[in-house]
Amino acid sequence: MKLTFNGTAAAEGFPAVFCECKFCRKARELGGKNIRTRSSCLINEEYLIDFPPDTYMHTLYGSLKLSNVKHVIITHHHKDHFAPDDLFMSVPPYAYPKENSILNIYGNEMVYEKYKQAEEGYETDHTKKHLKFAPIYPRKWFTAGEAKIFPLKADHGGPDENSFVYIINIGEKYLLYGHDSGYFPEETWEALGALKDFKLNGVILDCTNGKRLLLDSISEKSGLERWHMGIFTNLKVKERLIKQGIAGEETVFIITHFSHNCGPLFDDMAKLAEENGLTATYDGMSIEI
């Protein structure tokens, strides 16, 4: 399974769009791997996780070729993860896709509502033919091409939204795509603990907070971060996944979705990750698991 990280920043990007903090100024000065766009990940060229407002940039300056993408899987409706207007640039007269090609989009009810709002004014025979939306539900496997995908509740967003993390199975490989989320809800841990037939080859985790521990986001019940994670909670998730038997020492643990508030200059993030047995991403990074 090939993973390509198109974007690796939190909602504001890095350097943040209006920011003049010391980290954002340094990122502009250094460039390269210190420049991070809004998060998305490509799996095996066909599967795109999230569709942020920087997707067009990813096609220009990264390796993303949207004509190869058959399935777009959305974690939640927040605008840094789902900016659906450009999906409707995929049909005539804005684009001329391959004959009989279909782009499948998967998401929860709030994602669908946002999709339908974007569709207004674009709805034609072309969009109906080329774009297909499929609703998905927590703890119910669904099939997307050759992939089998298991949505699980994330700890993110309001009470009215099912933000998802995903188990993604393609062939003999299994990936846990685990952001945006704080420490996973207990119902998610219970579902993960019931999966006994395989071990994860890779785990991708939210590290928005870096090495900071935000006291105002700590759960009174678990003592761990809610809504987003940092390195402290990443390690607690890793520990529990291994303890439950769904991950092992051979599992690759990857951290991404960095905020400028944690000063995510690449060398610093790479060192922090390596010291803790993790791998830090950068925009354009590819890795096989």
C-alpha positions in Angstrom: 0.0 0.0 0.0 1.5 3.3 -1.1 0.7 6.4 0.9 1.4 9.9 -0.5 0.8 12.9 1.8 -0.4 15.7 -0.4 -0.9 18.1 2.6 0.2 17.8 6.2 -1.0 21.0 8.0 -3.9 21.9 10.2 -6.6 24.3 9.1 -4.5 27.4 8.8 -1.7 25.9 6.8 2.0 26.4 7.6 3.1 29.1 7.5 -0.4 30.2 8.5 -2.0 32.4 6.0 -2.0 35.7 8.0 0.6 34.8 10.7 3.8 36.6 11.6 4.8 34.4 14.5 8.5 33.3 14.7 7.7 29.8 13.3 5.7 31.0 10.3 8.4 33.6 9.5 11.1 30.9 9.7 9.1 28.5 7.5 8.8 31.2 4.8 12.5 31.8 5.0 13.5 28.1 4.8 10.8 26.8 2.4 11.0 23.2 1.2 9.6 20.6 3.6 8.7 23.4 6.1 5.8 24.5 3.8 2.7 22.6 4.6 -0.7 22.7 2.9 -4.1 21.5 4.3 -4.2 17.8 4.9 -5.0 15.0 2.5 -3.6 11.6 1.7 -3.5 9.5 -1.5 -3.5 5.7 -1.3 -2.4 3.7 -4.4 -3.3 6.6 -6.8 -7.0 5.7 -6.7 -8.1 6.6 -3.1 -8.0 10.2 -1.9 -8.7 10.8 1.8 -10.2 14.3 2.2 -10.6 17.1 -0.4 -9.2 20.3 1.1 -9.1 23.8 -0.5 -5.5 23.1 -1.4 -6.3 20.2 -3.7 -5.7 22.2 -6.9 -2.3 23.2 -5.5 -1.6 19.5 -4.9 -2.1 18.8 -8.6 0.2 21.5 -9.6 3.1 21.1 -7.2 2.7 17.5 -6.0 2.1 14.2 -7.6 -1.6 14.1 -7.3 -3.3 13.3 -10.6 -7.1 13.6 -10.1 -7.9 11.7 -13.2 -6.5 8.5 -11.5 -8.7 9.0 -8.4 -11.8 6.9 -8.3 -12.8 7.2 -4.7 -12.8 10.3 -2.4 -13.3 9.4 1.3 -14.1 12.3 3.6 -13.4 12.3 7.3 -15.7 15.2 8.3 -17.2 18.3 6.9 -14.8 21.0 8.2 -13.6 23.2 5.4 -10.0 22.3 5.7 -11.0 18.7 5.0 -13.8 19.1 2.6 -14.0 22.0 0.0 -16.4 20.4 -2.5 -16.8 23.1 -5.1 -13.9 21.9 -7.2 -15.5 18.4 -7.4 -17.9 19.9 -9.9 -15.0 21.1 -12.0 -14.6 17.4 -13.0 -17.3 17.5 -15.7 -17.9 19.3 -19.0 -17.4 22.1 -19.8 -14.9 22.5 -17.0 -13.2 19.1 -17.7 -13.6 16.2 -20.1 -13.2 13.0 -18.1 -12.5 9.6 -19.5 -15.5 7.9 -21.0 -17.7 6.2 -18.4 -15.5 7.4 -15.5 -17.2 7.8 -12.2 -15.9 9.7 -9.1 -17.3 8.2 -5.9 -17.5 10.4 -2.8 -18.2 8.9 0.6 -19.1 10.7 3.8 -21.5 11.3 6.7 -24.8 13.2 6.6 -23.1 16.6 7.2 -20.6 16.0 4.4 -23.6 15.1 2.1 -25.4 18.3 3.1 -22.3 20.3 2.2 -21.9 18.4 -1.1 -25.5 19.1 -2.0 -25.1 22.8 -1.3 -22.1 22.9 -3.6 -23.9 21.0 -6.3 -26.5 23.8 -6.6 -26.0 25.5 -9.9 -23.8 22.7 -11.3 -26.3 19.9 -11.4 -26.5 18.6 -14.9 -26.7 15.2 -16.7 -22.9 15.2 -16.6 -22.7 15.6 -12.8 -25.4 13.0 -12.2 -23.5 10.6 -14.5 -19.9 11.3 -13.3 -20.3 12.1 -9.6 -21.8 9.6 -7.1 -22.2 10.2 -3.4 -22.5 7.3 -1.0 -23.5 7.8 2.7 -21.5 5.9 5.2 -22.2 5.0 8.8 -20.1 4.2 11.9 -19.1 0.6 12.5 -20.5 -0.5 9.1 -18.0 -1.8 6.5 -18.3 -0.5 3.0 -16.6 -1.3 -0.3 -14.9 1.2 -2.5 -13.3 -0.5 -5.5 -10.8 -3.1 -4.2 -10.8 -1.5 -0.7 -12.9 -2.5 2.3 -13.3 0.4 4.7 -14.6 0.5 8.3 -15.6 3.9 9.6 -15.2 4.5 13.4 -16.2 7.5 15.5 -13.5 10.1 16.0 -13.3 12.5 18.9 -13.8 15.6 16.8 -16.5 18.1 15.9 -19.8 18.7 17.6 -22.3 16.2 18.9 -24.3 16.3 15.7 -21.5 15.0 13.5 -20.0 11.6 13.1 -16.4 12.5 12.3 -14.7 9.4 11.3 -11.4 7.6 11.5 -11.0 4.6 9.2 -9.7 1.1 8.9 -8.7 0.7 5.2 -8.0 -2.7 3.9 -6.6 -3.2 0.4 -5.3 -6.7 -0.4 -3.4 -8.0 2.6 -2.6 -4.5 3.9 -4.4 -2.7 6.7 -4.2 1.0 7.6 -5.7 3.0 10.4 -6.3 6.6 9.2 -6.7 8.4 12.5 -7.3 12.1 12.2 -8.8 14.6 13.0 -9.3 13.1 16.4 -8.3 13.3 20.0 -7.9 10.1 22.0 -10.4 7.8 20.4 -13.9 7.3 22.1 -14.4 4.1 24.0 -16.8 2.8 21.5 -14.1 3.0 18.9 -11.6 1.3 21.2 -14.1 -1.5 21.7 -14.6 -1.9 18.0 -10.9 -1.9 17.4 -10.4 -4.5 20.1 -12.9 -6.8 18.4 -10.8 -6.9 15.2 -8.7 -10.0 15.8 -8.1 -11.2 12.2 -5.2 -8.9 11.3 -2.5 -6.5 12.5 -2.3 -3.0 11.2 0.6 -2.3 8.8 0.3 1.4 9.3 -1.3 3.9 11.6 -1.7 7.6 10.7 -2.4 9.9 13.7 -3.2 13.6 14.3 -0.4 15.5 15.9 -1.9 19.0 15.7 -0.4 19.9 19.1 3.1 18.6 18.6 4.9 18.3 21.9 2.6 20.8 23.7 0.0 19.4 26.1 -3.0 21.7 26.0 -4.5 21.5 29.5 -7.9 23.0 28.4 -8.4 20.1 26.0 -7.7 17.3 28.5 -10.6 14.9 29.2 -11.4 14.6 32.8 -12.3 10.9 32.2 -9.2 9.7 30.3 -6.6 12.5 31.2 -5.8 12.7 27.5 -6.3 15.2 24.7 -9.7 15.7 23.1 -10.5 16.9 19.5 -6.8 16.8 18.4 -3.7 15.0 19.6 -0.1 15.8 20.3 2.9 13.5 20.8 1.8 12.6 24.3 -1.6 11.2 23.2 -0.1 9.7 20.0 2.1 7.5 22.3 -0.9 6.5 24.4 -2.8 5.5 21.3 0.2 3.5 20.0 0.5 1.8 23.4 -3.1 0.8 23.5 -3.2 -0.5 19.9 -0.3 -2.7 20.6 -1.8 -3.9 23.9 -5.1 -4.7 22.2 -3.2 -6.8 19.6 -4.3 -4.8 16.5 -0.8 -3.3 16.1 2.7 -4.6 16.7 6.3 -3.5 16.8 6.4 -3.9 13.0 3.5 -1.4 12.5 4.6 1.9 11.0 3.2 4.9 13.1 3.0 8.1 11.2 2.1 11.6 12.6 0.7 14.5 10.5 -1.8 17.4 10.6 0.6 19.9 12.3 -0.5 23.3 13.5 1.8 26.4 13.4 1.1 26.7 17.1 3.4 23.7 17.8 6.2 25.2 15.6 6.2 22.3 13.1 9.5 23.1 11.3 10.4 19.8 9.5 13.7 19.1 11.3 12.1 19.6 14.7 9.1 17.3 13.9 11.3 14.7 12.3 13.5 14.6 15.4 10.5 14.5 17.8 8.9 11.7 15.9 12.1 9.6 15.6 12.8 10.0 19.3 9.4 8.4 20.0 9.4 5.6 17.4 7.2 7.5 15.0 7.5 9.0 11.4 6.7 12.6 10.7 5.3 13.6 7.4 5.9 16.5 5.0 4.0 17.6 1.9 4.7 15.2 -1.0 6.1 12.4 1.2 5.5 8.9 -0.1 5.9 5.7 2.0 5.1 2.0 1.4 3.5 0.0 4.2 
